[in-house]
Amino acid sequence: MQRISLVNAAHNLIREVLHPGDIAVDATVGNGHDTLFLVEQVSPSGRVFGFDIQQTAIDSTKEKFQQTHSPECLTLIHASHADMSDKIHAHYHGNIKAIMF
């Protein structure tokens, strides 16, 4: 039986709707893989908001992006994704195209 990658399936679905200039959220930054994927989709003019309750995840992802990717597209927030409506400026509300958990 062939294994199905849920990450690949999620990325394929999001790739269809997320484009440069769009707004996205990574609700759990973790190791930064989904964050990187989202930034690649919205760069160079979009924005990704990344949330994590672990400061080490925020720091590690920030370091990766400063060295190799588009840090201007990424806002990392040390907080729970449960607080995203308070932590993301109201200007962006209603304009977020994708959220990954």
Backbone hydrogen bonds, N-H to C=O, Kabsch-Sander energy under -0.5 kcal/mol:
donor,donor_aa,acceptor,acceptor_aa,energy
5,S,3,R,-0.5
6,L,4,I,-0.8
9,A,5,S,-2.3
10,A,6,L,-2.5
11,H,7,V,-2.7
12,N,8,N,-2.5
13,L,9,A,-2.0
14,I,10,A,-2.5
15,R,11,H,-2.7
16,E,12,N,-0.9
16,E,13,L,-0.5
17,V,13,L,-0.6
17,V,14,I,-1.2
18,L,14,I,-2.3
21,G,42,V,-2.5
22,D,19,H,-2.3
23,I,95,N,-0.6
24,A,47,R,-2.2
25,V,98,A,-2.1
26,D,49,F,-2.6
27,A,25,V,-0.7
27,A,100,M,-3.0
29,V,51,F,-2.8
32,G,29,V,-2.8
36,L,32,G,-2.7
37,F,33,H,-2.1
38,L,34,D,-2.7
39,V,35,T,-2.5
40,E,36,L,-2.6
41,Q,37,F,-1.5
42,V,38,L,-1.8
43,S,39,V,-2.0
45,S,42,V,-0.5
46,G,42,V,-1.8
47,R,22,D,-1.9
48,V,73,C,-3.1
49,F,24,A,-2.3
50,G,48,V,-0.6
50,G,75,T,-2.8
51,F,26,D,-2.9
52,D,77,I,-1.6
55,Q,53,I,-0.6
57,A,54,Q,-0.6
58,I,54,Q,-1.6
59,D,55,Q,-2.9
60,S,56,T,-2.5
61,T,57,A,-2.1
62,K,58,I,-2.6
63,E,59,D,-2.3
64,K,60,S,-2.0
65,F,61,T,-2.3
66,Q,62,K,-2.2
67,Q,63,E,-1.3
68,T,64,K,-1.7
69,H,65,F,-1.4
73,C,70,S,-1.9
74,L,71,P,-1.3
75,T,48,V,-2.8
77,I,50,G,-3.5
79,A,52,D,-0.8
79,A,77,I,-1.7
83,D,80,S,-2.1
84,M,81,H,-1.7
86,D,83,D,-1.2
87,K,83,D,-2.1
88,I,84,M,-2.3
89,H,87,K,-0.6
92,Y,89,H,-2.1
93,H,89,H,-0.6
93,H,90,A,-0.7
95,N,92,Y,-2.5
97,K,23,I,-2.8
98,A,23,I,-0.9
100,M,25,V,-2.8
